């Protein structure tokens, strides 16, 4: 009897039950021999297991010494979806090992949350609801003194990967004037998506709504600070959907507190956020607890993507569903892994 390919499963902070439907998990177990472990224990697996492993499901730390023992490894399938500089990427790529991410599953859910936040900031939906509950609602035009339309507005997007592109597609029906800043993309790619390439200053100064969808890298931590926020249009909306480390969060709160801009964020410098953090009670700031992409349907899509790409690689074909990490950028990524409570 031919043995099945071996998969080391260390999907923290996910679990197999989270990312696979019962049917898909049964298929995974039928097609592969699974070694279920924790990410910190991978390096301590016996040499025979490491040498037989065809796939790693997860993103455990892998030293050069551990990688050298993985003589049959074909792919690391990252279901956390944020690349971390925790393996010798140069050697991984030199050996032709794929590093694949499933982050595209979050693009549409996050984009929809971005639209919801923008509409709330534009029309004061949650604030009006709270006022209604407290008996201090304002009727008709009296309740719209600071309201504006998203339709036809000047919109800026910072970062045009999967999240930014999904947002752009959803904004199509709002007929917005969309400018995009992404230093990793040439102008021709942005023109193909029918958006205007722009500098960061142009996006900040020329937008009624600024959506931040940029990943955290070794080069851009805190690149949106007090000076950047000061350049924004008075009353503009700043919507943070990628990672908190791309902004100076204290400067963002101070700018909102002054009333210069409004803001919304799904991500925070520390998660879970301390109970006494000042952003919890900051007026003009809309908060969401890192839930924009965390839909069960998105998690289950991860498992489907993984199974499809492993099936292709089992036939000596290249992966076609998950997103491949690039050797030029993989080591620059600095996103923190999500916390699961």
Phi, psi and omega in degrees: 000134179282130179288152180278154176300147184261135178238124171274120184253109176220067191276017181309139007273005176280175170229160178300321180294333180284319189264353177237137168292161177305322179293315181292323179294322177297322178294318178302313182292329180286326185271338188224155167271125184255133170249105184267124185209185175259161183298324181286343183266353184301316183297338182265005176294153182292159186300324181295318179294313180298320182291332182273342187299125175268324182225150167246126177258101185137192179221058181288157174295133181231117177278168177299323180294319178293317180300323181298332179280343184270071188287343181250009185292131179250330184200146168254116183258101188275106180263000169281326170086350173256118180293139179235144180278072185232022176209159181283083187303323181302315180289322178303310182289324179299328179274001179076020177278128179282139167247114189241141178238153181251018186298340180300338181295337182272349189301307183292314177302318180293319179298319178297320177297322177300317177296317180299316180295318180298316179294322178296313179295325182286324187244359176064038187298307184292324178294320179294323178295316179299318178298321179297317179298329183266005177074023180236030181293153175247130188267146174058222184297335179298334180269006184238024184302325182247017183280153176211168179263143167282324179302129178075004184283162171277119184241134174245139178238127177254109184100121186231050171273214182301317182294311182297321181290322177296318177298317180301319179297319180291329181286348184306316182292345179269356176054043180280158171267108191253124172245147187228135171244118175209104185292351180266001182237140174284161182301326183299323179295318180292319177299323179298332178267009176059041172237164183263121174296140184210156172286165177299318179300318180296321178295315182293314185282336188253013187239141171279330179227128177244118178256125179256114183237015187280140173288158175274130178233177177292350187250347190235015179300127177065023184287346174257101184235201187303317181296320179296314181294326179295333181281349181287156178298139175303132179083359180292162181251130179248120187237114186257119186232355184261277180217142184294335184293348178281350180240156166276100190294324177297320179293322177298313180297320180296322180291322176292318181299326177289344181087009182289320179223168168254159181213157173219145179212140173259355185227153187218160184300324177233131179227129356297154183282136177304147184298333183259015181295133186295340180293339182298330184243013183284120178290141181086006181237121180262129189242143174218137190273068177045051184239005186301316183259354191276061175262143180300325179297325178290316178301317181292330177296329176304311182299320178297319180297316180299313181297319181295315182288324176295324176298320177293314181293330175298335179261016180062033174251155180286151175297146185229354187251308178289162179271132181275134172289145180259141183297330183285338187239343187303318184283350180276343186290139184226020180294142176280143172299148178289153176261138177243123183261000000 
